[in-house]
Amino acid sequence: MSERLDNSRFAQHFGLSTPIALAPMAFGTGGALAAACGKAGALALVGGAYGDLEFTSREYSAAEVALADAPEALARLGCGFITWRLEEDASALDWLLDRPVKPATIMLSFGDPTAIAKRIIAADIPLICQVQTLAMAREAVEAGASVIVAQGAEAGGHGMNAMDGRSTFTLVPEIADFLATNASDVQLLAAGGIADGRGLAASLMLGADGALVGSRLWASAESLAPDAAIAEAVAADGDSTARSKVFDILREKNWPAHFDFRALRNSIHREWEGRIEELSADPADAIAGYKAGVAASDYTRAHVTVGEGTGLINDTPSAAEIIAAIDAEARALLR
């Protein structure tokens, strides 16, 4: 059964040696990490995140330079964006669509992809849409997505709110069934809590064509995340995260109401749990404390963006080593 990795539609379509995609994590997935993942045979998505043109152009260009002598790996390079931010400022997308070498794919997350999808598809670039519900999957299919990422609430960073979020274990097969009946040419990736070969093998058994990996690759040698933050994640277990609005308020990020943010449940988070309305009404002092924590690399106050898979992260090797280990373990299990 290990041939499932080699014969995955996703791997074949993007010229991958393993059906793994790097999650385009805001301020974590830069050019070095994307290039390392592309060379390791995975789909490499730079984190275009909030659509900042300076950041996106710098990091994407860095990946292009690093992959200039590896055309097969360069052909695996793409970028991911937050949909609702592109609706406010599409300059980074504009820049990307004008690249001499067309991106392998562009991924949209968090918001109705319909309008922006038209530009991506018109440029003949495969569209990946990340969704958190079956209704969103239907919307992504109608928008023309080639690949859907089913993100469970276990995932780190932004996702569906704690009340409405779905588990990866049930969301993936339900969307797989929907696609099999209604859009069999659309591929499916699982996301949320996938940090080793067991997770990749399980994703395939649940009906996905591959997996989007975030937290495990965030804690790699090439990540843009601060070393001290990664050390906190390595030391934590899976019971140590929480999903809420706390860090969006502290970071002054105006996210749509139905999305919130998973990170380590540190002192400042615990201080405001159950007091979200109070924090929203008068956040100034708390924001100042958070910013001071960031400046001091004090992670009792600053956030550490990881999902429930943090309990499976015990070291910080290179991205190539992580991908090879996930792939080898999945192959062994599927055999």
Secondary structure as GFF3:
##gff-version 3
##sequence-region A 1 335
A	DSSP	alpha_helix	3	7	.	.	.	ID=ss1
A	DSSP	alpha_helix	9	14	.	.	.	ID=ss2
A	DSSP	beta_strand	20	22	.	.	.	ID=ss3
A	DSSP	alpha_helix	31	39	.	.	.	ID=ss4
A	DSSP	beta_strand	44	49	.	.	.	ID=ss5
A	DSSP	alpha_helix	53	66	.	.	.	ID=ss6
A	DSSP	alpha_helix	71	74	.	.	.	ID=ss7
A	DSSP	beta_strand	77	82	.	.	.	ID=ss8
A	DSSP	alpha_helix	83	86	.	.	.	ID=ss9
A	DSSP	alpha_helix	91	97	.	.	.	ID=ss10
A	DSSP	beta_strand	106	109	.	.	.	ID=ss11
A	DSSP	alpha_helix	114	122	.	.	.	ID=ss12
A	DSSP	beta_strand	127	131	.	.	.	ID=ss13
A	DSSP	alpha_helix	134	143	.	.	.	ID=ss14
A	DSSP	beta_strand	147	151	.	.	.	ID=ss15
A	DSSP	beta_strand	157	160	.	.	.	ID=ss16
A	DSSP	alpha_helix	168	182	.	.	.	ID=ss17
A	DSSP	beta_strand	187	191	.	.	.	ID=ss18
A	DSSP	alpha_helix	197	205	.	.	.	ID=ss19
A	DSSP	beta_strand	210	213	.	.	.	ID=ss20
A	DSSP	alpha_helix	215	218	.	.	.	ID=ss21
A	DSSP	alpha_helix	227	235	.	.	.	ID=ss22
A	DSSP	three_ten_helix	238	240	.	.	.	ID=ss23
A	DSSP	beta_strand	241	244	.	.	.	ID=ss24
A	DSSP	alpha_helix	246	250	.	.	.	ID=ss25
A	DSSP	beta_strand	259	264	.	.	.	ID=ss26
A	DSSP	alpha_helix	267	272	.	.	.	ID=ss27
A	DSSP	alpha_helix	276	281	.	.	.	ID=ss28
A	DSSP	alpha_helix	284	295	.	.	.	ID=ss29
A	DSSP	three_ten_helix	308	312	.	.	.	ID=ss30
A	DSSP	alpha_helix	319	334	.	.	.	ID=ss31
###
